[in-house]
Amino acid sequence: MTKVSPNDLPITSVSALSDEPAPRFYQRMQDELLPRLQQLKGVSEITLLGGEQREVQVNVDQAKLLLYRIPLARIRRHRTRRS
């Protein structure tokens, strides 16, 4: 059973298209457009659906980690930083 309030339902839905590569467009929507829309009076929540998020894979050389005494946890901590 789910309790639903009319206030929880979306008021509007917006679709966007671009000629940009999908991951770049998704990132631009997330970084540029959504923050601007969230500042509008009366906007309480925005959900970005669909699209293709950028993914970066890091291959770690265990031997070099041991050689330089770098714990894997340190690499993991820095994975979410953007340049």
mmCIF file of the N, C-alpha and C atoms, coordinates in Angstrom:
data_MODEL
# 
_entry.id   MODEL 
# 
loop_
_atom_site.group_PDB 
_atom_site.id 
_atom_site.type_symbol 
_atom_site.label_atom_id 
_atom_site.label_alt_id 
_atom_site.label_comp_id 
_atom_site.label_asym_id 
_atom_site.label_entity_id 
_atom_site.label_seq_id 
_atom_site.pdbx_PDB_ins_code 
_atom_site.Cartn_x 
_atom_site.Cartn_y 
_atom_site.Cartn_z 
_atom_site.occupancy 
_atom_site.B_iso_or_equiv 
_atom_site.pdbx_formal_charge 
_atom_site.auth_seq_id 
_atom_site.auth_comp_id 
_atom_site.auth_asym_id 
_atom_site.auth_atom_id 
_atom_site.pdbx_PDB_model_num 
ATOM 1   N N  . MET A 1 1  ? 0.843  -1.154 0.000   1.00 0.00 ? 1  MET A N  1 
ATOM 2   C CA . MET A 1 1  ? 0.000  0.000  0.000   1.00 0.00 ? 1  MET A CA 1 
ATOM 3   C C  . MET A 1 1  ? 0.905  1.238  0.000   1.00 0.00 ? 1  MET A C  1 
ATOM 4   N N  . THR A 1 2  ? 0.512  2.246  -0.761  1.00 0.00 ? 2  THR A N  1 
ATOM 5   C CA . THR A 1 2  ? 1.277  3.481  -0.863  1.00 0.00 ? 2  THR A CA 1 
ATOM 6   C C  . THR A 1 2  ? 0.368  4.665  -0.647  1.00 0.00 ? 2  THR A C  1 
ATOM 7   N N  . LYS A 1 3  ? 0.817  5.569  0.183   1.00 0.00 ? 3  LYS A N  1 
ATOM 8   C CA . LYS A 1 3  ? 0.057  6.796  0.411   1.00 0.00 ? 3  LYS A CA 1 
ATOM 9   C C  . LYS A 1 3  ? 0.530  7.833  -0.610  1.00 0.00 ? 3  LYS A C  1 
ATOM 10  N N  . VAL A 1 4  ? -0.390 8.374  -1.392  1.00 0.00 ? 4  VAL A N  1 
ATOM 11  C CA . VAL A 1 4  ? -0.053 9.342  -2.416  1.00 0.00 ? 4  VAL A CA 1 
ATOM 12  C C  . VAL A 1 4  ? -0.826 10.623 -2.155  1.00 0.00 ? 4  VAL A C  1 
ATOM 13  N N  . SER A 1 5  ? -0.106 11.727 -2.230  1.00 0.00 ? 5  SER A N  1 
ATOM 14  C CA . SER A 1 5  ? -0.723 13.036 -2.061  1.00 0.00 ? 5  SER A CA 1 
ATOM 15  C C  . SER A 1 5  ? -0.708 13.752 -3.404  1.00 0.00 ? 5  SER A C  1 
ATOM 16  N N  . PRO A 1 6  ? -1.778 14.477 -3.743  1.00 0.00 ? 6  PRO A N  1 
ATOM 17  C CA . PRO A 1 6  ? -1.762 15.235 -4.994  1.00 0.00 ? 6  PRO A CA 1 
ATOM 18  C C  . PRO A 1 6  ? -0.595 16.224 -5.055  1.00 0.00 ? 6  PRO A C  1 
ATOM 19  N N  . ASN A 1 7  ? -0.097 16.653 -3.907  1.00 0.00 ? 7  ASN A N  1 
ATOM 20  C CA . ASN A 1 7  ? 1.040  17.576 -3.877  1.00 0.00 ? 7  ASN A CA 1 
ATOM 21  C C  . ASN A 1 7  ? 2.344  16.907 -4.298  1.00 0.00 ? 7  ASN A C  1 
ATOM 22  N N  . ASP A 1 8  ? 2.373  15.577 -4.271  1.00 0.00 ? 8  ASP A N  1 
ATOM 23  C CA . ASP A 1 8  ? 3.582  14.842 -4.641  1.00 0.00 ? 8  ASP A CA 1 
ATOM 24  C C  . ASP A 1 8  ? 3.667  14.570 -6.138  1.00 0.00 ? 8  ASP A C  1 
ATOM 25  N N  . LEU A 1 9  ? 2.592  14.795 -6.856  1.00 0.00 ? 9  LEU A N  1 
ATOM 26  C CA . LEU A 1 9  ? 2.566  14.505 -8.287  1.00 0.00 ? 9  LEU A CA 1 
ATOM 27  C C  . LEU A 1 9  ? 3.252  15.626 -9.077  1.00 0.00 ? 9  LEU A C  1 
ATOM 28  N N  . PRO A 1 10 ? 3.926  15.274 -10.177 1.00 0.00 ? 10 PRO A N  1 
ATOM 29  C CA . PRO A 1 10 ? 4.595  16.306 -10.975 1.00 0.00 ? 10 PRO A CA 1 
ATOM 30  C C  . PRO A 1 10 ? 3.583  17.269 -11.582 1.00 0.00 ? 10 PRO A C  1 
ATOM 31  N N  . ILE A 1 11 ? 3.954  18.521 -11.617 1.00 0.00 ? 11 ILE A N  1 
ATOM 32  C CA . ILE A 1 11 ? 3.095  19.527 -12.234 1.00 0.00 ? 11 ILE A CA 1 
ATOM 33  C C  . ILE A 1 11 ? 3.366  19.588 -13.721 1.00 0.00 ? 11 ILE A C  1 
ATOM 34  N N  . THR A 1 12 ? 4.600  19.418 -14.101 1.00 0.00 ? 12 THR A N  1 
ATOM 35  C CA . THR A 1 12 ? 4.954  19.465 -15.520 1.00 0.00 ? 12 THR A CA 1 
ATOM 36  C C  . THR A 1 12 ? 6.100  18.513 -15.815 1.00 0.00 ? 12 THR A C  1 
ATOM 37  N N  . SER A 1 13 ? 6.185  18.095 -17.055 1.00 0.00 ? 13 SER A N  1 
ATOM 38  C CA . SER A 1 13 ? 7.299  17.276 -17.532 1.00 0.00 ? 13 SER A CA 1 
ATOM 39  C C  . SER A 1 13 ? 7.890  17.979 -18.745 1.00 0.00 ? 13 SER A C  1 
ATOM 40  N N  . VAL A 1 14 ? 9.206  17.975 -18.835 1.00 0.00 ? 14 VAL A N  1 
ATOM 41  C CA . VAL A 1 14 ? 9.898  18.619 -19.937 1.00 0.00 ? 14 VAL A CA 1 
ATOM 42  C C  . VAL A 1 14 ? 10.837 17.611 -20.575 1.00 0.00 ? 14 VAL A C  1 
ATOM 43  N N  . SER A 1 15 ? 10.851 17.565 -21.895 1.00 0.00 ? 15 SER A N  1 
ATOM 44  C CA . SER A 1 15 ? 11.781 16.703 -22.618 1.00 0.00 ? 15 SER A CA 1 
ATOM 45  C C  . SER A 1 15 ? 12.790 17.582 -23.343 1.00 0.00 ? 15 SER A C  1 
ATOM 46  N N  . ALA A 1 16 ? 14.005 17.106 -23.454 1.00 0.00 ? 16 ALA A N  1 
ATOM 47  C CA . ALA A 1 16 ? 15.050 17.869 -24.137 1.00 0.00 ? 16 ALA A CA 1 
ATOM 48  C C  . ALA A 1 16 ? 15.811 16.954 -25.080 1.00 0.00 ? 16 ALA A C  1 
ATOM 49  N N  . LEU A 1 17 ? 16.192 17.506 -26.219 1.00 0.00 ? 17 LEU A N  1 
ATOM 50  C CA . LEU A 1 17 ? 16.958 16.781 -27.229 1.00 0.00 ? 17 LEU A CA 1 
ATOM 51  C C  . LEU A 1 17 ? 18.196 17.594 -27.575 1.00 0.00 ? 17 LEU A C  1 
ATOM 52  N N  . SER A 1 18 ? 19.243 16.915 -28.037 1.00 0.00 ? 18 SER A N  1 
ATOM 53  C CA . SER A 1 18 ? 20.464 17.608 -28.421 1.00 0.00 ? 18 SER A CA 1 
ATOM 54  C C  . SER A 1 18 ? 21.216 16.793 -29.458 1.00 0.00 ? 18 SER A C  1 
ATOM 55  N N  . ASP A 1 19 ? 22.040 17.484 -30.237 1.00 0.00 ? 19 ASP A N  1 
ATOM 56  C CA . ASP A 1 19 ? 22.937 16.804 -31.171 1.00 0.00 ? 19 ASP A CA 1 
ATOM 57  C C  . ASP A 1 19 ? 24.254 16.426 -30.496 1.00 0.00 ? 19 ASP A C  1 
ATOM 58  N N  . GLU A 1 20 ? 24.433 16.862 -29.246 1.00 0.00 ? 20 GLU A N  1 
ATOM 59  C CA . GLU A 1 20 ? 25.646 16.536 -28.502 1.00 0.00 ? 20 GLU A CA 1 
ATOM 60  C C  . GLU A 1 20 ? 25.666 15.042 -28.182 1.00 0.00 ? 20 GLU A C  1 
ATOM 61  N N  . PRO A 1 21 ? 26.851 14.493 -27.936 1.00 0.00 ? 21 PRO A N  1 
ATOM 62  C CA . PRO A 1 21 ? 26.905 13.103 -27.460 1.00 0.00 ? 21 PRO A CA 1 
ATOM 63  C C  . PRO A 1 21 ? 26.110 12.978 -26.156 1.00 0.00 ? 21 PRO A C  1 
ATOM 64  N N  . ALA A 1 22 ? 25.418 11.867 -25.990 1.00 0.00 ? 22 ALA A N  1 
ATOM 65  C CA . ALA A 1 22 ? 24.501 11.679 -24.866 1.00 0.00 ? 22 ALA A CA 1 
ATOM 66  C C  . ALA A 1 22 ? 25.139 11.931 -23.500 1.00 0.00 ? 22 ALA A C  1 
ATOM 67  N N  . PRO A 1 23 ? 26.336 11.397 -23.196 1.00 0.00 ? 23 PRO A N  1 
ATOM 68  C CA . PRO A 1 23 ? 26.910 11.657 -21.871 1.00 0.00 ? 23 PRO A CA 1 
ATOM 69  C C  . PRO A 1 23 ? 27.212 13.134 -21.638 1.00 0.00 ? 23 PRO A C  1 
ATOM 70  N N  . ARG A 1 24 ? 27.679 13.838 -22.651 1.00 0.00 ? 24 ARG A N  1 
ATOM 71  C CA . ARG A 1 24 ? 27.983 15.260 -22.506 1.00 0.00 ? 24 ARG A CA 1 
ATOM 72  C C  . ARG A 1 24 ? 26.702 16.060 -22.277 1.00 0.00 ? 24 ARG A C  1 
ATOM 73  N N  . PHE A 1 25 ? 25.652 15.727 -23.029 1.00 0.00 ? 25 PHE A N  1 
ATOM 74  C CA . PHE A 1 25 ? 24.379 16.432 -22.878 1.00 0.00 ? 25 PHE A CA 1 
ATOM 75  C C  . PHE A 1 25 ? 23.788 16.200 -21.492 1.00 0.00 ? 25 PHE A C  1 
ATOM 76  N N  . TYR A 1 26 ? 23.834 14.972 -21.018 1.00 0.00 ? 26 TYR A N  1 
ATOM 77  C CA . TYR A 1 26 ? 23.332 14.648 -19.675 1.00 0.00 ? 26 TYR A CA 1 
ATOM 78  C C  . TYR A 1 26 ? 24.068 15.468 -18.629 1.00 0.00 ? 26 TYR A C  1 
ATOM 79  N N  . GLN A 1 27 ? 25.407 15.522 -18.740 1.00 0.00 ? 27 GLN A N  1 
ATOM 80  C CA . GLN A 1 27 ? 26.211 16.259 -17.773 1.00 0.00 ? 27 GLN A CA 1 
ATOM 81  C C  . GLN A 1 27 ? 25.890 17.752 -17.823 1.00 0.00 ? 27 GLN A C  1 
ATOM 82  N N  . ARG A 1 28 ? 25.683 18.285 -19.022 1.00 0.00 ? 28 ARG A N  1 
ATOM 83  C CA . ARG A 1 28 ? 25.344 19.697 -19.160 1.00 0.00 ? 28 ARG A CA 1 
ATOM 84  C C  . ARG A 1 28 ? 23.989 20.007 -18.544 1.00 0.00 ? 28 ARG A C  1 
ATOM 85  N N  . MET A 1 29 ? 23.034 19.113 -18.752 1.00 0.00 ? 29 MET A N  1 
ATOM 86  C CA . MET A 1 29 ? 21.709 19.280 -18.142 1.00 0.00 ? 29 MET A CA 1 
ATOM 87  C C  . MET A 1 29 ? 21.843 19.284 -16.619 1.00 0.00 ? 29 MET A C  1 
ATOM 88  N N  . GLN A 1 30 ? 22.619 18.358 -16.093 1.00 0.00 ? 30 GLN A N  1 
ATOM 89  C CA . GLN A 1 30 ? 22.786 18.224 -14.646 1.00 0.00 ? 30 GLN A CA 1 
ATOM 90  C C  . GLN A 1 30 ? 23.546 19.407 -14.047 1.00 0.00 ? 30 GLN A C  1 
ATOM 91  N N  . ASP A 1 31 ? 24.586 19.872 -14.734 1.00 0.00 ? 31 ASP A N  1 
ATOM 92  C CA . ASP A 1 31 ? 25.451 20.922 -14.193 1.00 0.00 ? 31 ASP A CA 1 
ATOM 93  C C  . ASP A 1 31 ? 24.954 22.340 -14.450 1.00 0.00 ? 31 ASP A C  1 
ATOM 94  N N  . GLU A 1 32 ? 24.277 22.557 -15.577 1.00 0.00 ? 32 GLU A N  1 
ATOM 95  C CA . GLU A 1 32 ? 23.906 23.911 -15.963 1.00 0.00 ? 32 GLU A CA 1 
ATOM 96  C C  . GLU A 1 32 ? 22.409 24.195 -15.866 1.00 0.00 ? 32 GLU A C  1 
ATOM 97  N N  . LEU A 1 33 ? 21.602 23.347 -16.474 1.00 0.00 ? 33 LEU A N  1 
ATOM 98  C CA . LEU A 1 33 ? 20.169 23.641 -16.544 1.00 0.00 ? 33 LEU A CA 1 
ATOM 99  C C  . LEU A 1 33 ? 19.443 23.368 -15.224 1.00 0.00 ? 33 LEU A C  1 
ATOM 100 N N  . LEU A 1 34 ? 19.659 22.210 -14.630 1.00 0.00 ? 34 LEU A N  1 
ATOM 101 C CA . LEU A 1 34 ? 18.948 21.877 -13.393 1.00 0.00 ? 34 LEU A CA 1 
ATOM 102 C C  . LEU A 1 34 ? 19.186 22.878 -12.266 1.00 0.00 ? 34 LEU A C  1 
ATOM 103 N N  . PRO A 1 35 ? 20.433 23.309 -12.016 1.00 0.00 ? 35 PRO A N  1 
ATOM 104 C CA . PRO A 1 35 ? 20.620 24.308 -10.947 1.00 0.00 ? 35 PRO A CA 1 
ATOM 105 C C  . PRO A 1 35 ? 19.850 25.602 -11.213 1.00 0.00 ? 35 PRO A C  1 
ATOM 106 N N  . ARG A 1 36 ? 19.759 26.013 -12.467 1.00 0.00 ? 36 ARG A N  1 
ATOM 107 C CA . ARG A 1 36 ? 19.018 27.236 -12.797 1.00 0.00 ? 36 ARG A CA 1 
ATOM 108 C C  . ARG A 1 36 ? 17.527 27.052 -12.569 1.00 0.00 ? 36 ARG A C  1 
ATOM 109 N N  . LEU A 1 37 ? 17.001 25.882 -12.949 1.00 0.00 ? 37 LEU A N  1 
ATOM 110 C CA . LEU A 1 37 ? 15.573 25.617 -12.751 1.00 0.00 ? 37 LEU A CA 1 
ATOM 111 C C  . LEU A 1 37 ? 15.237 25.497 -11.265 1.00 0.00 ? 37 LEU A C  1 
ATOM 112 N N  . GLN A 1 38 ? 16.156 24.933 -10.482 1.00 0.00 ? 38 GLN A N  1 
ATOM 113 C CA . GLN A 1 38 ? 15.913 24.764 -9.046  1.00 0.00 ? 38 GLN A CA 1 
ATOM 114 C C  . GLN A 1 38 ? 15.834 26.096 -8.310  1.00 0.00 ? 38 GLN A C  1 
ATOM 115 N N  . GLN A 1 39 ? 16.376 27.147 -8.905  1.00 0.00 ? 39 GLN A N  1 
ATOM 116 C CA . GLN A 1 39 ? 16.342 28.465 -8.278  1.00 0.00 ? 39 GLN A CA 1 
ATOM 117 C C  . GLN A 1 39 ? 15.024 29.195 -8.525  1.00 0.00 ? 39 GLN A C  1 
ATOM 118 N N  . LEU A 1 40 ? 14.197 28.674 -9.423  1.00 0.00 ? 40 LEU A N  1 
ATOM 119 C CA . LEU A 1 40 ? 12.927 29.325 -9.721  1.00 0.00 ? 40 LEU A CA 1 
ATOM 120 C C  . LEU A 1 40 ? 11.975 29.209 -8.532  1.00 0.00 ? 40 LEU A C  1 
ATOM 121 N N  . LYS A 1 41 ? 11.242 30.265 -8.287  1.00 0.00 ? 41 LYS A N  1 
ATOM 122 C CA . LYS A 1 41 ? 10.281 30.285 -7.181  1.00 0.00 ? 41 LYS A CA 1 
ATOM 123 C C  . LYS A 1 41 ? 9.214  29.217 -7.410  1.00 0.00 ? 41 LYS A C  1 
ATOM 124 N N  . GLY A 1 42 ? 8.939  28.449 -6.377  1.00 0.00 ? 42 GLY A N  1 
ATOM 125 C CA . GLY A 1 42 ? 7.907  27.421 -6.441  1.00 0.00 ? 42 GLY A CA 1 
ATOM 126 C C  . GLY A 1 42 ? 8.402  26.047 -6.862  1.00 0.00 ? 42 GLY A C  1 
ATOM 127 N N  . VAL A 1 43 ? 9.645  25.950 -7.302  1.00 0.00 ? 43 VAL A N  1 
ATOM 128 C CA . VAL A 1 43 ? 10.202 24.654 -7.705  1.00 0.00 ? 43 VAL A CA 1 
ATOM 129 C C  . VAL A 1 43 ? 10.744 23.960 -6.454  1.00 0.00 ? 43 VAL A C  1 
ATOM 130 N N  . SER A 1 44 ? 10.194 22.791 -6.143  1.00 0.00 ? 44 SER A N  1 
ATOM 131 C CA . SER A 1 44 ? 10.644 22.090 -4.945  1.00 0.00 ? 44 SER A CA 1 
ATOM 132 C C  . SER A 1 44 ? 11.565 20.921 -5.278  1.00 0.00 ? 44 SER A C  1 
ATOM 133 N N  . GLU A 1 45 ? 11.357 20.299 -6.423  1.00 0.00 ? 45 GLU A N  1 
ATOM 134 C CA . GLU A 1 45 ? 12.181 19.132 -6.769  1.00 0.00 ? 45 GLU A CA 1 
ATOM 135 C C  . GLU A 1 45 ? 12.211 18.954 -8.273  1.00 0.00 ? 45 GLU A C  1 
ATOM 136 N N  . ILE A 1 46 ? 13.376 18.563 -8.767  1.00 0.00 ? 46 ILE A N  1 
ATOM 137 C CA . ILE A 1 46 ? 13.536 18.247 -10.185 1.00 0.00 ? 46 ILE A CA 1 
ATOM 138 C C  . ILE A 1 46 ? 14.216 16.894 -10.271 1.00 0.00 ? 46 ILE A C  1 
ATOM 139 N N  . THR A 1 47 ? 13.689 16.033 -11.116 1.00 0.00 ? 47 THR A N  1 
ATOM 140 C CA . THR A 1 47 ? 14.269 14.713 -11.314 1.00 0.00 ? 47 THR A CA 1 
ATOM 141 C C  . THR A 1 47 ? 14.691 14.579 -12.764 1.00 0.00 ? 47 THR A C  1 
ATOM 142 N N  . LEU A 1 48 ? 15.932 14.233 -12.982 1.00 0.00 ? 48 LEU A N  1 
ATOM 143 C CA . LEU A 1 48 ? 16.459 14.019 -14.321 1.00 0.00 ? 48 LEU A CA 1 
ATOM 144 C C  . LEU A 1 48 ? 16.350 12.534 -14.637 1.00 0.00 ? 48 LEU A C  1 
ATOM 145 N N  . LEU A 1 49 ? 15.548 12.202 -15.637 1.00 0.00 ? 49 LEU A N  1 
ATOM 146 C CA . LEU A 1 49 ? 15.329 10.804 -16.014 1.00 0.00 ? 49 LEU A CA 1 
ATOM 147 C C  . LEU A 1 49 ? 15.926 10.531 -17.379 1.00 0.00 ? 49 LEU A C  1 
ATOM 148 N N  . GLY A 1 50 ? 16.382 9.314  -17.574 1.00 0.00 ? 50 GLY A N  1 
ATOM 149 C CA . GLY A 1 50 ? 16.906 8.922  -18.870 1.00 0.00 ? 50 GLY A CA 1 
ATOM 150 C C  . GLY A 1 50 ? 18.301 9.473  -19.081 1.00 0.00 ? 50 GLY A C  1 
ATOM 151 N N  . GLY A 1 51 ? 18.705 9.504  -20.295 1.00 0.00 ? 51 GLY A N  1 
ATOM 152 C CA . GLY A 1 51 ? 20.028 10.023 -20.610 1.00 0.00 ? 51 GLY A CA 1 
ATOM 153 C C  . GLY A 1 51 ? 21.113 9.006  -20.338 1.00 0.00 ? 51 GLY A C  1 
ATOM 154 N N  . GLU A 1 52 ? 22.323 9.448  -20.549 1.00 0.00 ? 52 GLU A N  1 
ATOM 155 C CA . GLU A 1 52 ? 23.475 8.571  -20.404 1.00 0.00 ? 52 GLU A CA 1 
ATOM 156 C C  . GLU A 1 52 ? 24.535 9.293  -19.592 1.00 0.00 ? 52 GLU A C  1 
ATOM 157 N N  . GLN A 1 53 ? 24.778 8.824  -18.380 1.00 0.00 ? 53 GLN A N  1 
ATOM 158 C CA . GLN A 1 53 ? 25.799 9.444  -17.548 1.00 0.00 ? 53 GLN A CA 1 
ATOM 159 C C  . GLN A 1 53 ? 27.191 9.035  -18.006 1.00 0.00 ? 53 GLN A C  1 
ATOM 160 N N  . ARG A 1 54 ? 28.116 9.966  -17.882 1.00 0.00 ? 54 ARG A N  1 
ATOM 161 C CA . ARG A 1 54 ? 29.499 9.686  -18.215 1.00 0.00 ? 54 ARG A CA 1 
ATOM 162 C C  . ARG A 1 54 ? 30.072 8.715  -17.192 1.00 0.00 ? 54 ARG A C  1 
ATOM 163 N N  . GLU A 1 55 ? 30.896 7.805  -17.660 1.00 0.00 ? 55 GLU A N  1 
ATOM 164 C CA . GLU A 1 55 ? 31.514 6.826  -16.768 1.00 0.00 ? 55 GLU A CA 1 
ATOM 165 C C  . GLU A 1 55 ? 33.004 6.790  -17.021 1.00 0.00 ? 55 GLU A C  1 
ATOM 166 N N  . VAL A 1 56 ? 33.740 6.810  -15.961 1.00 0.00 ? 56 VAL A N  1 
ATOM 167 C CA . VAL A 1 56 ? 35.196 6.709  -16.060 1.00 0.00 ? 56 VAL A CA 1 
ATOM 168 C C  . VAL A 1 56 ? 35.626 5.449  -15.316 1.00 0.00 ? 56 VAL A C  1 
ATOM 169 N N  . GLN A 1 57 ? 36.377 4.614  -15.998 1.00 0.00 ? 57 GLN A N  1 
ATOM 170 C CA . GLN A 1 57 ? 36.885 3.403  -15.363 1.00 0.00 ? 57 GLN A CA 1 
ATOM 171 C C  . GLN A 1 57 ? 38.372 3.580  -15.082 1.00 0.00 ? 57 GLN A C  1 
ATOM 172 N N  . VAL A 1 58 ? 38.778 3.195  -13.893 1.00 0.00 ? 58 VAL A N  1 
ATOM 173 C CA . VAL A 1 58 ? 40.178 3.310  -13.487 1.00 0.00 ? 58 VAL A CA 1 
ATOM 174 C C  . VAL A 1 58 ? 40.715 1.911  -13.215 1.00 0.00 ? 58 VAL A C  1 
ATOM 175 N N  . ASN A 1 59 ? 41.749 1.555  -13.935 1.00 0.00 ? 59 ASN A N  1 
ATOM 176 C CA . ASN A 1 59 ? 42.410 0.269  -13.705 1.00 0.00 ? 59 ASN A CA 1 
ATOM 177 C C  . ASN A 1 59 ? 43.610 0.516  -12.807 1.00 0.00 ? 59 ASN A C  1 
ATOM 178 N N  . VAL A 1 60 ? 43.661 -0.198 -11.706 1.00 0.00 ? 60 VAL A N  1 
ATOM 179 C CA . VAL A 1 60 ? 44.701 0.017  -10.703 1.00 0.00 ? 60 VAL A CA 1 
ATOM 180 C C  . VAL A 1 60 ? 45.708 -1.125 -10.750 1.00 0.00 ? 60 VAL A C  1 
ATOM 181 N N  . ASP A 1 61 ? 46.969 -0.758 -10.783 1.00 0.00 ? 61 ASP A N  1 
ATOM 182 C CA . ASP A 1 61 ? 48.063 -1.724 -10.750 1.00 0.00 ? 61 ASP A CA 1 
ATOM 183 C C  . ASP A 1 61 ? 48.397 -1.999 -9.277  1.00 0.00 ? 61 ASP A C  1 
ATOM 184 N N  . GLN A 1 62 ? 47.974 -3.157 -8.782  1.00 0.00 ? 62 GLN A N  1 
ATOM 185 C CA . GLN A 1 62 ? 48.160 -3.512 -7.376  1.00 0.00 ? 62 GLN A CA 1 
ATOM 186 C C  . GLN A 1 62 ? 49.636 -3.474 -6.966  1.00 0.00 ? 62 GLN A C  1 
ATOM 187 N N  . ALA A 1 63 ? 50.513 -3.910 -7.852  1.00 0.00 ? 63 ALA A N  1 
ATOM 188 C CA . ALA A 1 63 ? 51.941 -3.929 -7.528  1.00 0.00 ? 63 ALA A CA 1 
ATOM 189 C C  . ALA A 1 63 ? 52.465 -2.517 -7.287  1.00 0.00 ? 63 ALA A C  1 
ATOM 190 N N  . LYS A 1 64 ? 52.031 -1.557 -8.111  1.00 0.00 ? 64 LYS A N  1 
ATOM 191 C CA . LYS A 1 64 ? 52.489 -0.173 -7.932  1.00 0.00 ? 64 LYS A CA 1 
ATOM 192 C C  . LYS A 1 64 ? 51.885 0.450  -6.678  1.00 0.00 ? 64 LYS A C  1 
ATOM 193 N N  . LEU A 1 65 ? 50.654 0.081  -6.359  1.00 0.00 ? 65 LEU A N  1 
ATOM 194 C CA . LEU A 1 65 ? 50.071 0.578  -5.115  1.00 0.00 ? 65 LEU A CA 1 
ATOM 195 C C  . LEU A 1 65 ? 50.913 0.131  -3.928  1.00 0.00 ? 65 LEU A C  1 
ATOM 196 N N  . LEU A 1 66 ? 51.308 -1.119 -3.941  1.00 0.00 ? 66 LEU A N  1 
ATOM 197 C CA . LEU A 1 66 ? 52.144 -1.648 -2.863  1.00 0.00 ? 66 LEU A CA 1 
ATOM 198 C C  . LEU A 1 66 ? 53.520 -0.972 -2.850  1.00 0.00 ? 66 LEU A C  1 
ATOM 199 N N  . LEU A 1 67 ? 54.094 -0.797 -4.028  1.00 0.00 ? 67 LEU A N  1 
ATOM 200 C CA . LEU A 1 67 ? 55.415 -0.177 -4.140  1.00 0.00 ? 67 LEU A CA 1 
ATOM 201 C C  . LEU A 1 67 ? 55.406 1.246  -3.567  1.00 0.00 ? 67 LEU A C  1 
ATOM 202 N N  . TYR A 1 68 ? 54.370 2.016  -3.892  1.00 0.00 ? 68 TYR A N  1 
ATOM 203 C CA . TYR A 1 68 ? 54.292 3.413  -3.433  1.00 0.00 ? 68 TYR A CA 1 
ATOM 204 C C  . TYR A 1 68 ? 53.518 3.565  -2.117  1.00 0.00 ? 68 TYR A C  1 
ATOM 205 N N  . ARG A 1 69 ? 53.102 2.422  -1.571  1.00 0.00 ? 69 ARG A N  1 
ATOM 206 C CA . ARG A 1 69 ? 52.369 2.398  -0.298  1.00 0.00 ? 69 ARG A CA 1 
ATOM 207 C C  . ARG A 1 69 ? 51.124 3.289  -0.321  1.00 0.00 ? 69 ARG A C  1 
ATOM 208 N N  . ILE A 1 70 ? 50.341 3.112  -1.377  1.00 0.00 ? 70 ILE A N  1 
ATOM 209 C CA . ILE A 1 70 ? 49.084 3.861  -1.513  1.00 0.00 ? 70 ILE A CA 1 
ATOM 210 C C  . ILE A 1 70 ? 47.940 2.874  -1.299  1.00 0.00 ? 70 ILE A C  1 
ATOM 211 N N  . PRO A 1 71 ? 47.112 3.097  -0.301  1.00 0.00 ? 71 PRO A N  1 
ATOM 212 C CA . PRO A 1 71 ? 45.975 2.192  -0.082  1.00 0.00 ? 71 PRO A CA 1 
ATOM 213 C C  . PRO A 1 71 ? 44.896 2.401  -1.156  1.00 0.00 ? 71 PRO A C  1 
ATOM 214 N N  . LEU A 1 72 ? 44.251 1.325  -1.550  1.00 0.00 ? 72 LEU A N  1 
ATOM 215 C CA . LEU A 1 72 ? 43.190 1.401  -2.550  1.00 0.00 ? 72 LEU A CA 1 
ATOM 216 C C  . LEU A 1 72 ? 42.077 2.357  -2.109  1.00 0.00 ? 72 LEU A C  1 
ATOM 217 N N  . ALA A 1 73 ? 41.819 2.429  -0.826  1.00 0.00 ? 73 ALA A N  1 
ATOM 218 C CA . ALA A 1 73 ? 40.788 3.329  -0.305  1.00 0.00 ? 73 ALA A CA 1 
ATOM 219 C C  . ALA A 1 73 ? 41.077 4.777  -0.677  1.00 0.00 ? 73 ALA A C  1 
ATOM 220 N N  . ARG A 1 74 ? 42.351 5.136  -0.764  1.00 0.00 ? 74 ARG A N  1 
ATOM 221 C CA . ARG A 1 74 ? 42.709 6.509  -1.152  1.00 0.00 ? 74 ARG A CA 1 
ATOM 222 C C  . ARG A 1 74 ? 42.303 6.792  -2.592  1.00 0.00 ? 74 ARG A C  1 
ATOM 223 N N  . ILE A 1 75 ? 42.473 5.835  -3.462  1.00 0.00 ? 75 ILE A N  1 
ATOM 224 C CA . ILE A 1 75 ? 42.062 5.969  -4.864  1.00 0.00 ? 75 ILE A CA 1 
ATOM 225 C C  . ILE A 1 75 ? 40.541 6.105  -4.922  1.00 0.00 ? 75 ILE A C  1 
ATOM 226 N N  . ARG A 1 76 ? 39.835 5.297  -4.180  1.00 0.00 ? 76 ARG A N  1 
ATOM 227 C CA . ARG A 1 76 ? 38.369 5.337  -4.167  1.00 0.00 ? 76 ARG A CA 1 
ATOM 228 C C  . ARG A 1 76 ? 37.844 6.676  -3.685  1.00 0.00 ? 76 ARG A C  1 
ATOM 229 N N  . ARG A 1 77 ? 38.495 7.269  -2.681  1.00 0.00 ? 77 ARG A N  1 
ATOM 230 C CA . ARG A 1 77 ? 38.058 8.570  -2.154  1.00 0.00 ? 77 ARG A CA 1 
ATOM 231 C C  . ARG A 1 77 ? 38.112 9.647  -3.218  1.00 0.00 ? 77 ARG A C  1 
ATOM 232 N N  . HIS A 1 78 ? 39.054 9.564  -4.117  1.00 0.00 ? 78 HIS A N  1 
ATOM 233 C CA . HIS A 1 78 ? 39.240 10.608 -5.125  1.00 0.00 ? 78 HIS A CA 1 
ATOM 234 C C  . HIS A 1 78 ? 38.452 10.359 -6.400  1.00 0.00 ? 78 HIS A C  1 
ATOM 235 N N  . ARG A 1 79 ? 37.727 9.287  -6.470  1.00 0.00 ? 79 ARG A N  1 
ATOM 236 C CA . ARG A 1 79 ? 37.027 8.940  -7.717  1.00 0.00 ? 79 ARG A CA 1 
ATOM 237 C C  . ARG A 1 79 ? 35.920 9.902  -8.069  1.00 0.00 ? 79 ARG A C  1 
ATOM 238 N N  . THR A 1 80 ? 35.307 10.569 -7.096  1.00 0.00 ? 80 THR A N  1 
ATOM 239 C CA . THR A 1 80 ? 34.167 11.438 -7.401  1.00 0.00 ? 80 THR A CA 1 
ATOM 240 C C  . THR A 1 80 ? 34.579 12.876 -7.656  1.00 0.00 ? 80 THR A C  1 
ATOM 241 N N  . ARG A 1 81 ? 35.829 13.209 -7.483  1.00 0.00 ? 81 ARG A N  1 
ATOM 242 C CA . ARG A 1 81 ? 36.289 14.578 -7.746  1.00 0.00 ? 81 ARG A CA 1 
ATOM 243 C C  . ARG A 1 81 ? 36.297 14.840 -9.242  1.00 0.00 ? 81 ARG A C  1 
ATOM 244 N N  . ARG A 1 82 ? 35.901 16.055 -9.601  1.00 0.00 ? 82 ARG A N  1 
ATOM 245 C CA . ARG A 1 82 ? 35.942 16.458 -11.004 1.00 0.00 ? 82 ARG A CA 1 
ATOM 246 C C  . ARG A 1 82 ? 37.076 17.450 -11.193 1.00 0.00 ? 82 ARG A C  1 
ATOM 247 N N  . SER A 1 83 ? 37.682 17.423 -12.362 1.00 0.00 ? 83 SER A N  1 
ATOM 248 C CA . SER A 1 83 ? 38.735 18.388 -12.643 1.00 0.00 ? 83 SER A CA 1 
ATOM 249 C C  . SER A 1 83 ? 38.163 19.630 -13.274 1.00 0.00 ? 83 SER A C  1 
# 
